[in-house]
Amino acid sequence: MRPSLVRGSSVFTFLFMLAVLMPSALAYEGSSFNSVSQIVFQNPYGVLPQYRVSKKQFGEKGVVPDNYVLQAAKRTLTTQEDFWDFPNGQKLFQANGICFAGEWLIDKTSPYTGQFSYLTKSRVIARASVALSGTKQSDKRAFGFALKLFPSSDPNTVAPTLNAFVMHSMAGTYTQHVLDLVMDNEPALGGLPPISQLGLAYRLLKDFKTADKMFTTAKPDVGYRPVAHLAVPNREDRKAIVAPTWLRLRPFENLPRIDKADFRDELRVEHYPKQQLIWAIEVASGKRNNKSDAEWIILGRLVLNESITSPACDQQLHFAHPVLR
């Protein structure tokens, strides 16, 4: 498949578009890897909390100020800040999670630019979480993975971070091990969520779509999160942006499977060889909604070597969703 190409584009054009579509981005200066990790990796929980997600937390329906789902969806599309004090001390959707620190490493050549280019090495803060409330093996869990990339080689350099999102299925799945799942940025629906959560899921999808309509310059699609922003070259590199359509993370097959009831216990890095969790970074290009015909290539690996469950991970760490263009 031929990669998508934005001819004649530069990082300055991209930033101008970003500023027009997201006014709050003008005031955002970014963060350093060290400043984010120091906040996230402190005060670990003594006992894992079980944050509950319920409709009564969502507020009123419709395009009104008291629709807290819609306000949160709008914030993720317009607010670039790396930390946010979430109302009521928890996220509305992905409330229970585990955070990681590690590296994004690209060791294969390809036509792709920016964070997908050959020999790219960026620090990462990541968060694995489940939508809604179920965290146990007995639950139908909708797993998501949020990445925050720090392009500077200096961990103390303050610069805008780059965020990306992948999931396994939007409605969730029954699985014993998270590491048996492949996640990408256009996840399958995955059937229906549990009957008790159908109303929650429908409300979320409706409000997410409303927020997308407000800010996207393309047809709204809550099932797809773009990765073109990861392909923007640095200021010194005037190459055109060459971005894949899809990003996929596939767990390394030789990683052992850890049998823990709660996914947050399963994914603690101390359970794994060299205290590392490793995913293959795979990409493909093509027409959206035609992922089944994608020709995937492996570009590198995501290596996570530190993990924590903490209040800052669940209650403060913020990932900005890229807007469709």
C-alpha positions as a printed Julia matrix, in Angstrom:
325×3 Matrix{Float64}:
   0.0     0.0    0.0
   1.17    3.51  -0.77
   1.69    5.7    2.32
  -0.26    8.91   2.68
   1.72   11.97   1.59
   1.07   15.61   2.4
   2.95   17.28  -0.44
   4.71   20.57   0.28
   3.7    20.55   3.91
   6.04   21.69   6.63
   5.99   21.61  10.37
   5.11   25.32  10.33
   2.02   24.71   8.19
   0.99   21.92  10.52
   1.43   24.08  13.6
  -0.56   26.88  11.98
  -3.43   24.49  11.32
  -3.17   23.23  14.88
  -3.37   26.75  16.27
  -6.44   27.6   14.17
  -8.31   24.44  15.09
  -7.14   24.26  18.69
  -6.67   27.74  20.18
  -5.52   26.37  23.53
  -2.49   24.85  21.76
  -0.98   28.36  21.47
  -0.45   28.54  25.23
   0.89   25.01  25.54
   4.68   24.9   25.82
   4.97   21.2   26.51
   6.71   19.15  29.17
   9.98   17.37  29.71
  10.14   13.62  30.15
  11.64   14.01  33.61
   8.98   16.45  34.81
   6.14   14.13  33.76
   7.73   10.94  35.05
   8.56   12.51  38.42
   4.88   13.27  38.98
   3.49    9.98  37.68
   6.05    7.76  39.42
   5.4     8.82  42.99
   3.03    7.78  45.79
   2.1     4.31  44.48
  -1.16    2.83  45.71
  -0.91    0.52  48.68
  -4.08   -1.24  47.53
  -5.46   -1.03  44.0
  -8.55    1.18  43.82
 -11.65    0.11  41.89
 -12.98    3.28  40.29
 -16.57    2.86  39.14
 -17.93    4.37  35.94
 -21.67    5.02  35.99
 -24.24    7.07  34.09
 -24.9     9.31  37.07
 -21.37   10.69  36.6
 -22.14   11.69  33.0
 -24.51   14.57  33.73
 -27.28   15.79  31.43
 -27.75   14.62  27.84
 -27.38   16.91  24.84
 -25.18   19.88  24.0
 -25.4    21.5   27.41
 -22.77   22.62  29.97
 -23.83   19.87  32.39
 -23.08   17.09  29.9
 -19.8    16.02  31.49
 -19.09   13.36  28.87
 -19.3    15.91  26.07
 -17.19   18.42  27.99
 -14.52   15.77  28.62
 -14.55   14.71  24.95
 -14.15   18.33  23.86
 -11.28   18.79  26.3
  -9.32   15.83  24.95
  -9.62   17.29  21.43
  -8.63   20.85  22.33
  -6.46   20.76  25.47
  -2.83   19.8   24.98
  -1.77   19.92  28.63
  -0.05   16.82  29.97
  -1.74   17.03  33.37
  -5.32   17.79  34.27
  -7.19   17.65  37.56
 -10.12   15.44  36.59
 -13.46   16.22  38.26
 -14.37   13.95  41.18
 -10.81   12.58  41.26
 -11.12   10.16  38.33
 -11.39    9.9   34.56
 -14.9     9.48  33.23
 -14.12    6.58  30.85
 -10.71    4.95  31.33
 -10.72    5.32  35.1
  -8.54    2.34  36.09
  -5.05    2.13  34.65
  -1.36    1.37  35.02
   1.4     3.7   33.8
   4.78    2.96  32.24
   8.01    4.63  31.21
  10.2     3.43  28.37
  11.34    4.05  24.81
   9.93    4.16  21.3
  12.59    2.69  18.98
  12.45    2.62  15.16
  15.13    0.36  13.65
  13.72   -0.36  10.19
  13.85    1.87   7.11
  10.61    3.06   5.51
   9.27    6.1    3.64
   7.59    7.4    6.79
   8.75   10.57   8.51
   8.87   12.05  12.0
   8.53    9.52  14.81
   8.26    6.72  12.24
  11.61    7.47  10.58
  14.66    5.21  10.74
  16.75    5.39  13.95
  14.16    7.43  15.85
  14.54    6.97  19.59
  12.05    8.76  21.83
  11.18    8.48  25.49
   7.64    7.43  26.29
   5.16    7.66  29.13
   2.29    5.23  28.53
  -0.93    4.23  30.25
  -2.85    0.97  29.8
  -6.46    1.11  30.91
  -9.94   -0.33  30.47
 -13.07    1.52  29.45
 -15.8     1.55  32.09
 -15.32   -0.39  35.33
 -14.27   -4.0   34.74
 -10.61   -4.77  35.46
 -10.71   -8.52  36.19
 -10.32  -11.58  33.98
 -13.98  -12.4   34.61
 -15.02   -9.03  33.11
 -15.49   -8.14  29.45
 -12.7    -5.59  29.24
 -12.14   -2.91  26.58
  -8.39   -2.38  26.67
  -6.8     0.85  25.54
  -3.22    2.04  25.4
  -2.27    5.74  25.41
   1.24    6.85  24.45
   2.94   10.15  25.19
   6.14   10.59  23.16
   8.93   13.01  24.05
  10.91   13.66  20.84
  13.89   15.4   22.47
  16.94   13.29  23.32
  17.41   15.41  26.46
  15.0    14.23  29.22
  14.97   17.76  30.68
  13.99   19.57  27.46
  10.52   21.13  27.6
   8.68   20.56  24.31
   5.19   19.64  23.1
   4.48   15.96  23.58
   2.97   13.69  20.91
   0.05   11.49  21.93
  -1.3     8.35  20.27
  -4.06    5.86  21.08
  -4.68    2.21  20.29
  -7.33   -0.26  21.45
  -8.17   -3.91  20.94
 -11.95   -3.59  20.58
 -14.35   -0.84  21.5
 -16.92   -3.11  23.17
 -14.33   -5.23  24.97
 -13.43   -8.89  25.07
 -13.02  -11.73  27.53
  -9.36  -12.64  27.82
  -7.11  -14.16  30.41
  -4.05  -12.16  29.38
  -3.68   -8.64  28.01
  -0.55   -9.76  26.17
  -2.67  -12.0   23.93
  -4.24   -8.88  22.39
  -3.12   -6.74  19.46
  -4.16   -3.06  19.6
  -4.44   -0.48  16.83
  -5.85    2.98  16.13
  -8.96    1.72  14.32
 -10.19   -1.0   16.67
 -13.01   -3.39  15.85
 -16.33   -2.85  17.57
 -16.03   -6.27  19.15
 -19.72   -7.11  19.43
 -21.83   -5.68  22.22
 -20.68   -4.66  25.69
 -22.24   -6.44  28.68
 -25.99   -5.81  28.9
 -25.54   -3.87  32.13
 -23.23   -1.45  30.3
 -25.11   -0.99  27.01
 -26.57    2.35  28.09
 -23.16    3.62  29.2
 -21.51    2.62  25.94
 -24.23    4.17  23.78
 -24.06    7.44  25.68
 -20.27    7.6   25.32
 -20.31    6.93  21.58
 -23.01    9.53  20.97
 -21.22   12.28  22.88
 -17.83   11.39  21.38
 -19.34   11.74  17.9
 -20.86   15.12  18.81
 -17.46   16.38  19.98
 -15.79   15.08  16.82
 -18.29   17.0   14.68
 -17.41   20.21  16.51
 -13.69   20.12  15.8
 -12.91   17.81  12.9
 -12.34   19.04   9.36
 -13.15   15.56   8.07
 -16.1    13.21   8.48
 -16.4    12.38  12.2
 -15.21    8.87  13.06
 -14.97    7.99  16.75
 -13.59    4.57  15.84
 -10.42    6.0   14.3
  -7.68    8.13  15.85
  -5.17    9.54  13.35
  -1.39    9.2   13.66
  -0.34   11.71  10.97
   0.8    14.16  13.68
   3.48   11.64  14.7
   4.95   11.89  11.2
   5.64   15.65  11.31
   9.41   16.12  10.79
  11.46   18.27  13.12
  12.19   21.91  12.34
  15.5    21.14  10.65
  13.97   18.55   8.34
  11.9    20.12   5.53
  10.71   16.81   4.1
   7.06   16.37   3.23
   5.01   14.53   5.83
   4.69   10.84   5.01
   2.34    9.15   7.48
   0.81    5.69   7.79
  -2.93    5.27   8.14
  -2.7     2.72  10.92
  -0.5     2.08  13.93
  -0.55   -1.3   15.63
   1.14   -2.63  18.77
   1.73   -6.38  18.91
   3.13   -7.97  22.1
   6.37   -9.87  21.63
   5.47  -13.56  21.43
   8.26  -14.73  23.74
   6.98  -12.73  26.69
   5.62  -15.0   29.43
   1.93  -14.84  30.31
   1.31  -13.82  33.9
  -1.87  -15.13  35.46
  -3.28  -12.3   37.58
  -6.96  -11.53  38.06
  -6.52   -7.77  37.59
  -4.82   -6.48  34.42
  -2.87   -3.91  36.47
  -1.17   -6.7   38.39
  -0.59   -8.7   35.21
   1.27   -5.85  33.48
   3.71   -4.9   36.23
   7.14   -5.01  34.6
   8.78   -6.87  37.48
   7.0   -10.05  36.32
   8.87  -10.11  32.99
  12.43  -10.94  31.84
  14.8    -8.0   32.35
  11.77   -6.17  33.81
  10.65   -5.23  30.3
   7.41   -5.32  28.38
   7.94   -5.16  24.61
   5.54   -4.51  21.75
   6.35   -4.55  18.04
   5.52   -1.22  16.36
   3.68   -2.05  13.13
   2.2     0.35  10.56
   0.23    0.19   7.33
  -1.23    2.59   4.79
  -4.47    2.48   2.89
  -8.0     3.78   2.83
  -9.66    4.11   6.23
 -12.3     1.51   7.03
 -10.41   -0.92   4.78
  -7.96   -2.21   7.37
  -8.56   -5.85   6.45
  -6.57   -5.3    3.24
  -3.68   -3.51   4.97
  -0.11   -4.66   4.35
   1.58   -4.29   7.71
   5.3    -3.74   8.21
   7.3    -3.78  11.44
   9.19   -0.55  12.07
  10.57   -1.13  15.55
   9.55   -1.78  19.12
   8.07   -0.14  22.19
  10.08   -1.1   25.27
   8.6    -0.35  28.7
  10.87   -0.91  31.7
   9.14    0.88  34.57
   5.55    0.63  35.79
   3.39    2.08  38.52
  -0.21    2.32  39.69
  -0.62    5.72  41.32
  -3.11    8.55  41.86
  -1.22   10.76  39.39
  -1.48    8.02  36.75
  -5.25    7.72  37.17
  -6.31   11.19  38.26
  -3.95   13.67  36.59
  -2.09   12.31  33.53
  -3.8    13.69  30.41
  -3.52   12.54  26.79
  -4.73   14.85  24.04
  -6.61   13.14  21.22
  -5.53   14.22  17.72
  -8.27   15.76  15.58
  -9.26   14.22  12.25
  -8.23   16.3    9.23
